[in-house]
Amino acid sequence: MNIQEYFGRISYNKPHEDADLQTLIAIFQHHIQSIPFENLSMHCGEPIELDLQATYNKIVRKKRGGWCLETNYLLFWALQELGYDVCILGASSYDPAEKGYTDEINHILLKVVIKGESYIVDAGFGGAYQMWQPLMLISGKDQPQVPGIFRFIEDNGTWYLEKVKRKHYIPEHSKNDFPHTPELGNIRKIHKFTLEPRHIDDFQKLNAYLQVSPDNILRKKSICSLQTTNGVLALVGWTLTEMKYNYTEDMDLVNVTTITDEEVEKTLKDKFSIELENKLVP
């Protein structure tokens, strides 16, 4: 494993002598715009190993993406290599269908401390709830970013991350047909976590479970999403969604296309720079 090879993968060629906030922001943004959040291995019959060398080979050398356990683990390694004070945390994501947080930890994220200030860094949430910059670990403070306003609420040692939703403009829908339009100020809960440091081995059972559990969303849907310079691209099953943030004030532009089986591989290559070794069954 080689940090320069990783930098090549994320197209980062700026100075990185100092483990400072500016460098962290730059590396993080290159990471999320180069490495898709994807679970395609699961739908190609490929086992997903939670092993640093295997993850590195997959993402850096084979130019694939990965889910949170992989892409955040790779970022953890890179930040350690660069001298950052970084540790792994575990989170329980919010399930809107169940209107509650999962009982078990099912997400990995990172905490980075710079000059005594703590930041949460998470390159593995994907879609429209992906942060674009490290978030200061401070309770009750609005932290506006291009994707929207994020904030943490701390309660008795548990931290909750939420995001203020924006309206969506979907051109093919009439003004009266807006199934995806949240009201202004609508809050989307994302996940909750504590600051207890974790080890990657703490997630081995989760990694195995997510690959076989029929109930979880990652088994039910093939997902590939990538942050762009002005929004996010996502291919879920045969549905390609292209979102442009703040198309007009407080409104995101959303284009939705349904593609055919024949177009899946070309779409992955053209939009996400992914070439699969095995056949994908969306």
N, C-alpha and C positions, 0 to 999 in steps of 0.2 A: 504494500500500500504506500502511496506516495502523494503528498499534499499537492504537488504541482500537477499531477495527473487529475486529481480531484478538481483543482482550479480550471484545468482544461475542459473538464466535463461541464462545469457551470459557467464557462466563458468569463472567468474573472482574471484580470491581469493588472490590477492596481496594487499599490504598495500594501504590505500587511505586516510591517515590522512591529507595530504597536497593537496590543490586544485591547483596543479602545472601542468605544461605542460606535463611532463612525465606521470603522472597519467591519464591526459585527453587522451593522445595518446593511452595508454593501454586499457582504458575503451572503447574508440571509436572503436578500432580494434576488441575487443571481441564482441561488439554490432553488427558490420556489418558482422562478421563471424558466428553469432548465430541467428540473426533475419533477415529472408528473406524480401526483398522488394516484396510484393505481393498484388494483387487485387482480390484474389480468392473469397472473400465474395460476391463480386458483381456478380460473375458467379455461386454462390451457392444459390442465392436468400436471402442472409443475408444483412440487412441494416448495414451500417457503421456509427456508432455514433462518433462524434468528442467530446468526453467526456473523461476526464483523467481516471476515474475509469473503464469505459468500455474498453478503450484502454489498460490499465494495465491488466485487466482480460483476454482480448483476447491474448495479446502478452506474458505476463509473466506466467499466470496461464494455459491458454489453449495451450501455446507454438506455437502460430501462428506468422505470420509476419504482415506486414501492408504496406500501401503506405506512401508517404512522410509525410502526415498530421498526421499519427499515430506514425510512428517510430521516427520521429524527436520530436514530442510532448512528447513521453515517455522519450527520451534522455534529453530533456529540463528539465523535472521533476527531473530526476536522477542527473543532473549536479547542479541544484538548491539545492537539498538535500545535496550535497557534498560541498556546499559553493562556487561554481563558480559564477562569475559575467557573467551571460548569458542572452541574449535577443533573441526574435524571429524576423526574417526578412521575407519579402515576395519577391519572384522572378517571373519573366516571362521567361518560357523556350523557347529555340530556336527550331523551327520546320523546319527541313531540307527540307521537302516537300514544304513548303511555302516560304522557304528561308528568314525567318524573325522570330522575337520574337512575342509571343502571346500578344495581346492588354491588356489582363487582367492578374493579378497576378494568377499563377496557381501552385505555389510551395512554400514550407516553408523550411527555413534553419535557422541556429543559428549563432549568433556572441558571442564569448567568449573572455573576456578581462583578461589577466594574466600579472601582473606586468607592466601595461600600454601598452602592445602589444595586438592588436586585431587579432583574428583568426576566420575564417569561418569554421563551423563544419556542415556537411550535411551527415546524415546517410540514406537519403531517395531518392537517385537518381537511385540506382540500376544499374544492367548491367555493361558494360565496362566503363561507365563514372562516376562511383562511386569513390570518393576520398578515399584513405586509411588512410590518416592522416589529422589532421586539417591543413588548409592552412593559412599562414600569409596574413593578409589583406594589401598587398603592390602591387602597380601598376607596371606592366612591368617586374616583376622578375620571371624567370623560376623556378618552384618548382618541381623538379623531384621526382616521387614516383614510386612504383612498377608498377601500371597500366599505367604510362606514365608521360609526363611532363604537369603540370597544370600551368596556369598563369591568373592573373587578369589584366584587362586594365580598368583604371578609366577615365571617361570622364564627366566632369561637374557634378559630384555628382552621376553619374550612374556607377556601377561596372559591368564589363563583365567577365564571367568565360569561359575559353577555354582550350582545351586539344590538344596536338600534338598526332596525330594518329600514330600507328605502322602498319607495314605490317602484314597480316594474312597468315599463312600457313594452308591450308585446305587439308589434305592428299588425300581425294577422288577426288580432282580436279587435272587435269593435269596442267603442267607449263603454258600452253597457255590459260587456262580458269580460270581467277582470278577475278571474279565479285566483290569480297569484298576487293580488295587490294588498299588502298589509296597510293598515292605517298608519299615518305618520306617528312617529314616536313608539311604534310597536317594538317590543323587546323580544329578541330571540335568545333563550338561554342556550349555552354551548356545552360547558362541562363544569365540574367541580373537582377540586384537588386539595391536598394538604402539602406542606413543605417537607414532609418526610422523605429523605433521600432514598432512592431505589437503585437496585443493581439490575442490569439487563437480564440476568437469570431469573429475576422475579416475574418476567413476562414470558418465559418459555411455555408455561401452561396455556396462557392466553393465546400465544402464537399458534399452538397446536389446536386449541379449541375452536378458534375462529375459522380454521380451515375445514372443520368437519361439522360444526353446528349448523343445522338447517335453518334455524330461526334468525340468524343475524343477517343484516342487510348486505354484508360483503359476500355471503354465499348466494343470496337471492339475486344480486345484480352485479354485472360486470361494470366496473367504474374506472374511468380515466379522466383526471382533471388537471389542468395546468393554468397557473397564473400567467397573465400576459402583461404587457406594459400598461394597458388601460382597463383590464377586466379579467375575465376568467373564461376558459374553454372547458367543456365537460362532455364526455361521451358516456352515457349510461345506457347499457343495452344497445339499442339501435337509435337512440335519441341524442342528437348533437345539439348542445346549447351553447350559444356564444353570447356572453354578457359584457356589455360595456358600462363601466361605472360612471355615474354622474353625467349621463348623456344630456340631460337637462337638469336644472337644479333639483336636487333631492330625488332624482328618478334615474333608474338604470334601464338601458336598452337591452332587451332580451330577444334573440332570434333563435327559434327552435326548428330543427329539421329532423325528419326521420330518414335514416339511410337504410340501404338494403344490405343483405349479407355480403354481397359482392363488393360493397363499398367500404366495409369495415376496415380491412387491412390498409387500403389506400388512405382512408381518413386518419388512422393511427400514425401512418408514416408522414403524411403531409402536415397534419395539425399538431401532432405530439412528438414527432421524430422517433417513433417507436417501431421497431421491426421485430416481430415475434418469431421465435424458433419453432413453436408448436401452434397448432390450429386453435384459434379462439372460438369458443362456443358462447356467444353473448347471451 
